[in-house]
Amino acid sequence: MRLLHTKTLELHEFFGAEIPPYAILSHTWGEGEVSFQELRSSGGKNKAGYDKIRGCCEMAVSDGFQYVWVDTCCIDKTSSAELSEAINSMYNWYRLSDVCYVYLPDVPANLGTKATEDAIRKSRWFTRGWTLQELIAPSGVIFFDSKWGDLGTKESLETVITDITKIKGEVLRDANNMGEFSVAQKMSWASERVTTRVEDIAYCLLGIFGVNMPMLYGEGDQAFIRLQEEIMKSELDHSIFAWTGTSYFSPGLLAPAPACFTNSGNIVQFKNQAASPFTSANKGIHLHLPLKAIYRSAIHLAVLDCYEIIGTNEKRLLGIYIERRHERSSIFRRIRGRELGNMVRAAVHKLKQENIFVKQQRMKLEAPSCETCCLSVHGLKKSGSEIELQYSVPDGWDCLGDGFISASDDFNQVYKYSAFHFWEINSLQRCFLILREKRRVEWSGWTEKSLRVSIVEHIPDCTEISTTWSNLSEKEKLFLFLSSINRANSEFENVWLGSFVERLYWQHPVGKWWISVVVKKGIVSDQRAYIAYISWRTPKAD
């Protein structure tokens, strides 16, 4: 363990029983933090983080400590081996410290009692993932404002801290009492916290659950799955499966993120009975649970050995909804992931217990999706085009500047059609550019869009659409034409418009001028968009 001397600000390394008494700093990272290399070379003295280190050392000196530990400068983060060791040891280092100084730079000094409490409640420190173990592990914690003024201890501020974090007082007073709380409850403490790196939301919980695992930065959300797999090896607690997500289909029995446990703070494991053991196999996570068929279908409620405390005395037995993949198969998938089922405990013994396997699917990485679609006529202006845009159908296409025209995203169908009427200046020659937006919505809430284009010379004669067709204006005819395509099938579209593509080159049969349309992804008004770029050229340009 590398410690910082409080007077010389030099680093010293200690091992095992040689480690002296030390104070430890807990804080949130900001701009200008001093690294291990900068401290050794004295190159970070002009950085903002250096004042924080000096303030911590001065406080430690006043309390009689010769050494402090500060994460920014006591770890050589250029060494992956050292970083991995530090992350796996972090909880123990905070636990074995004599005192933890919590520095809150966003809590101003010299506020009144009420204003100070309000500032503490709003402090960024309570939103970060790493500070959870830094709050729980140390036996002594002192909070300081931006000027290193004493705000109180973990004990004196217990009521406020419990209200902010939902962590019970017995855990704040002694971290060893965490064993009395379920996996779901401990996960709920981290459910509203965030980390800069995706993987760190798992790594910062290693000490809370008493597990170790290698650091694999770059694995993304898979880190949290690995964390739960490690927890399963050491704890027989069904509450690890008692979470809710945002989609109907779930990736498996393990949660994709701590946020799924936001509402699990009152879910506990039965302590007076032996829980059904679970194991992990190549067929999936294996459990032996009572199953209740739902509506005589392949869907079942699998009853877990955990319950939710409702009010003062009521206990609600919980379960998860699963679906059999094939008839008479023991392989299931979790469904209705937005909810947990419940059941009366007295009725459970009537249910048949069954071996089930639920495969944990690897998290899919969705490509960035575009929020909107638009047309760019900038190319027409740039080329000195002799054609101009007359009108669009339907109405509601707005100019975004620099030649971009965008439509409102208010359609509820799979396809949405829009048309733009272009004509040659001082001529009757014209064409209609048709845009087809396609939207596909997944159960997860993820939306995929695409944009394709087609060009026609004139509006087809569609008297079958309206008995008053011949009396309608051209714009009214175009509106009815597009509406009929929205209601009809793809065959109707193919007959009148041909194929929709992302790149097309179209020559007017009379005017001989060319129109080019290319669909690409881009950024318009700070939003990802599919953009149809239209340009014009004449035979002379060849």
Residue pairs with C-beta under 8 A, 6 or more apart in sequence:
1 13
1 14
1 15
1 19
1 69
1 89
1 93
2 11
2 12
2 13
2 14
2 69
2 74
2 75
3 11
3 12
3 13
3 14
3 19
3 20
3 22
3 67
3 68
3 69
3 74
4 10
4 11
4 12
4 39
4 53
4 57
4 67
4 68
4 69
4 70
4 73
4 74
5 11
5 12
5 66
5 67
6 57
6 58
6 60
6 61
6 65
6 66
6 67
6 68
7 57
7 61
7 66
9 39
9 53
9 54
9 57
11 36
11 39
11 40
11 73
11 74
12 67
14 20
19 96
20 66
20 67
21 65
21 66
21 67
21 98
22 65
22 67
22 68
22 69
22 97
22 98
23 56
23 59
23 60
23 63
23 65
23 67
23 68
23 69
23 97
23 98
23 99
23 100
23 101
24 68
24 69
24 70
24 93
24 94
24 97
24 99
24 100
24 101
24 138
25 52
25 53
25 56
25 68
25 69
25 70
25 71
25 100
25 101
25 103
26 94
26 100
26 101
26 102
26 103
26 125
26 131
26 134
26 135
26 141
27 52
27 102
27 103
27 105
27 125
28 105
28 124
28 125
28 128
28 131
29 72
29 196
30 48
30 49
30 105
31 48
32 47
32 48
32 49
32 50
33 47
33 48
33 49
33 72
34 44
34 47
34 49
34 50
34 53
34 72
34 73
35 44
35 72
35 73
35 77
36 73
36 74
36 75
36 76
36 77
36 78
37 43
37 76
37 78
38 44
38 47
38 73
39 53
39 73
44 50
44 73
49 72
52 103
52 105
53 70
53 72
53 73
55 103
55 148
56 68
56 70
56 101
56 103
57 68
58 148
59 101
59 144
59 148
60 67
60 68
60 101
63 99
65 98
65 99
69 93
69 97
71 86
71 90
75 82
75 83
75 86
76 82
76 83
77 83
80 215
83 215
84 214
84 215
87 203
87 206
87 215
88 206
88 212
88 213
90 130
90 133
90 206
90 207
91 133
91 137
91 206
91 207
91 208
92 137
92 207
94 100
94 133
94 134
94 137
94 138
94 207
95 137
95 138
95 139
95 175
95 207
97 138
98 140
99 138
99 140
99 141
99 142
100 134
100 137
100 138
100 140
100 141
100 142
101 142
101 144
102 125
102 131
102 134
102 135
102 141
102 142
102 143
102 144
103 144
103 148
104 119
104 120
104 123
104 125
104 143
104 144
104 145
104 146
104 151
105 146
106 119
106 122
106 123
106 124
106 125
106 146
107 116
107 119
107 120
107 123
107 145
107 146
107 151
108 119
108 145
108 146
109 145
109 146
109 147
109 149
110 147
110 149
111 119
111 145
116 145
116 151
117 160
120 143
120 151
120 157
120 160
120 164
121 160
121 163
121 164
125 131
126 164
126 165
127 192
127 193
127 194
128 193
128 194
128 195
129 190
129 193
129 194
129 195
129 200
129 201
129 204
129 205
130 195
130 200
130 204
131 193
132 165
132 189
132 190
132 193
132 204
132 205
132 208
133 204
133 205
133 207
133 208
135 141
135 154
135 161
135 165
135 167
135 172
136 167
136 171
136 172
136 175
136 178
136 208
137 175
137 207
138 154
139 174
139 175
140 153
140 154
141 153
141 154
142 150
142 151
142 152
142 153
142 154
143 150
143 151
143 152
143 153
143 154
143 157
144 150
144 151
145 151
151 157
154 161
154 172
155 172
155 173
158 169
158 172
158 173
161 167
161 172
162 168
162 169
162 172
165 189
166 188
166 189
166 265
167 189
168 181
170 177
170 180
171 177
171 178
171 181
178 186
178 208
181 268
182 237
182 239
182 267
182 268
182 269
182 306
183 209
183 231
183 235
183 237
183 239
183 240
183 269
184 237
184 239
184 240
184 242
184 243
184 261
184 264
184 265
184 267
184 268
184 306
185 239
185 264
185 265
185 266
185 267
185 268
186 205
186 208
186 209
187 205
187 240
187 243
187 255
187 258
187 261
187 264
188 261
188 262
188 263
188 264
188 265
189 208
190 201
190 204
190 205
190 208
190 258
190 261
191 258
191 259
191 260
191 261
191 262
191 264
192 259
192 262
193 201
193 258
194 201
195 201
195 204
197 217
198 220
198 221
198 223
199 215
199 216
199 217
199 218
199 219
199 220
199 223
201 223
201 224
201 257
201 258
202 223
202 224
202 226
202 227
203 215
203 223
203 227
205 227
205 258
206 212
206 213
206 227
209 227
209 230
209 231
209 234
209 235
210 234
211 227
211 230
211 231
211 233
211 234
212 230
213 226
213 227
213 230
216 222
216 223
216 226
219 226
220 363
220 365
221 256
221 257
221 363
222 362
222 363
224 255
224 256
224 257
224 258
225 254
225 256
225 360
225 363
228 240
228 254
228 255
229 254
229 280
231 237
231 240
232 240
232 278
232 280
232 285
236 275
236 277
236 278
237 269
237 275
237 306
238 269
238 275
238 276
238 278
238 304
238 305
238 306
239 264
239 267
239 268
239 269
239 304
239 306
240 254
241 253
241 254
241 304
241 320
242 264
242 267
242 304
242 306
242 308
242 318
242 320
242 340
243 255
243 260
243 261
243 264
244 260
244 263
244 337
244 338
244 339
244 340
245 255
245 256
245 260
245 337
245 338
246 337
246 338
246 444
246 445
247 337
247 338
247 442
247 443
247 444
247 445
248 335
248 336
248 337
248 338
248 443
249 333
249 334
249 335
249 337
249 443
249 444
250 333
250 334
250 335
250 337
251 360
251 361
251 362
251 363
252 284
252 285
252 333
252 334
252 358
252 359
252 360
252 361
253 284
253 285
253 320
253 334
253 358
253 360
254 285
254 360
255 261
256 363
266 308
266 309
266 310
267 306
267 307
267 308
267 309
267 318
268 306
268 307
268 308
268 309
269 275
269 305
269 306
270 305
270 306
270 307
273 305
275 305
276 287
276 288
276 289
276 305
277 288
278 285
278 286
278 287
279 285
279 286
280 286
281 357
283 330
283 331
283 357
283 359
284 331
284 357
284 358
284 359
284 360
285 357
285 358
285 360
286 355
286 356
286 357
287 302
287 355
287 356
287 358
288 353
288 354
288 355
288 356
289 302
289 303
289 304
289 353
289 354
289 356
290 302
290 303
290 348
290 351
290 352
290 353
290 354
291 300
291 301
291 302
291 303
291 322
291 351
291 352
291 353
291 354
291 356
292 300
292 301
292 303
292 319
292 343
292 351
293 299
293 300
294 300
294 301
294 321
298 323
298 324
298 327
299 321
299 322
299 323
299 324
299 335
300 321
300 322
300 323
300 324
300 332
301 319
301 320
301 321
301 322
301 341
301 343
302 319
302 320
302 321
302 322
302 332
302 356
303 317
303 318
303 319
303 343
303 348
303 351
304 317
304 318
304 319
304 320
306 318
307 315
307 316
307 317
307 318
307 345
308 315
308 316
308 318
308 340
308 342
309 315
310 316
315 345
316 342
317 342
317 343
317 344
317 345
317 348
318 340
318 341
318 342
318 343
319 340
319 341
319 342
319 343
320 334
320 340
320 341
321 334
321 335
321 336
321 339
321 341
322 332
322 333
322 334
322 335
322 356
322 358
323 332
323 333
323 334
323 335
324 331
324 332
325 331
325 332
325 333
330 354
330 355
330 356
330 357
331 356
331 357
331 358
331 359
332 356
332 357
332 358
333 358
333 359
334 358
366 446
368 528
369 446
369 447
369 448
369 449
369 528
370 449
370 521
370 527
370 528
370 529
370 530
371 409
371 449
371 527
371 528
371 529
372 406
372 407
372 409
372 524
372 527
372 528
372 529
372 530
373 406
373 407
373 435
373 437
373 449
373 451
373 529
373 530
373 531
373 532
374 400
374 404
374 405
374 406
374 407
374 524
374 529
374 530
374 531
374 532
375 397
375 404
375 405
375 406
375 420
375 433
375 435
375 531
375 532
375 534
376 403
376 404
376 405
376 531
376 532
376 533
376 534
377 389
377 403
377 405
377 534
378 402
378 403
378 404
378 533
379 403
379 516
379 533
379 534
379 535
379 536
380 387
380 388
380 389
380 403
380 534
380 535
380 536
381 403
382 535
383 535
383 536
383 537
385 535
385 536
386 424
386 425
386 513
386 536
386 538
387 422
387 423
387 424
387 425
387 513
387 515
387 536
388 422
388 423
388 425
389 420
389 421
389 422
390 421
390 422
390 423
390 430
391 420
391 421
391 475
392 405
392 418
392 419
392 420
392 421
393 418
393 419
393 421
393 475
393 478
393 479
393 482
394 418
394 479
394 482
396 407
396 408
397 405
397 406
397 407
397 418
398 405
398 406
398 407
399 405
400 406
400 524
400 525
404 524
404 525
404 531
406 524
406 525
406 529
407 418
411 437
411 439
413 439
413 486
414 438
414 439
414 440
415 436
415 437
415 438
415 439
415 486
416 436
416 437
416 439
416 486
417 434
417 435
417 436
417 437
417 482
417 485
417 486
418 434
418 435
418 437
418 482
419 432
419 433
419 434
419 435
419 478
419 481
419 482
420 432
420 433
420 435
421 430
421 432
421 474
421 475
421 478
422 430
422 431
422 432
422 433
422 515
423 429
423 430
423 431
424 430
424 511
424 513
427 511
429 508
429 510
429 511
430 457
430 458
431 455
431 456
431 457
431 506
431 508
431 515
432 455
432 456
432 457
432 458
432 459
432 478
433 453
433 454
433 455
433 515
433 517
433 532
433 534
434 453
434 454
434 455
434 456
434 482
434 497
434 500
435 451
435 452
435 453
435 532
436 451
436 452
436 453
436 454
436 500
437 449
437 450
437 451
437 530
438 449
438 450
438 451
438 452
439 447
439 448
439 449
440 447
440 448
440 449
441 447
441 448
442 448
449 530
450 530
451 502
451 519
451 530
451 532
452 500
452 501
452 502
452 519
453 500
453 501
453 502
453 504
453 517
453 519
453 532
454 497
454 498
454 499
454 500
454 501
454 504
455 504
455 506
455 515
455 517
456 496
456 497
456 498
457 508
457 509
459 474
459 477
459 478
459 481
460 481
460 496
461 469
462 469
462 477
462 480
462 481
462 484
463 469
463 470
465 480
465 481
465 484
466 472
466 480
469 477
469 480
472 480
481 496
484 492
485 492
485 493
485 496
485 497
502 518
502 519
503 517
503 518
503 519
504 516
504 517
505 514
505 515
505 516
506 514
506 515
506 516
506 517
507 513
507 514
507 515
508 514
508 515
512 538
512 539
513 536
513 537
513 538
513 539
514 536
514 537
514 538
514 539
515 534
515 535
515 536
516 534
516 535
516 536
516 537
517 532
517 533
517 534
517 535
518 532
518 533
519 530
519 531
519 532
519 533
520 530
520 531
520 533
521 528
521 529
521 530
521 531
522 528
522 529
522 531
523 529
524 531
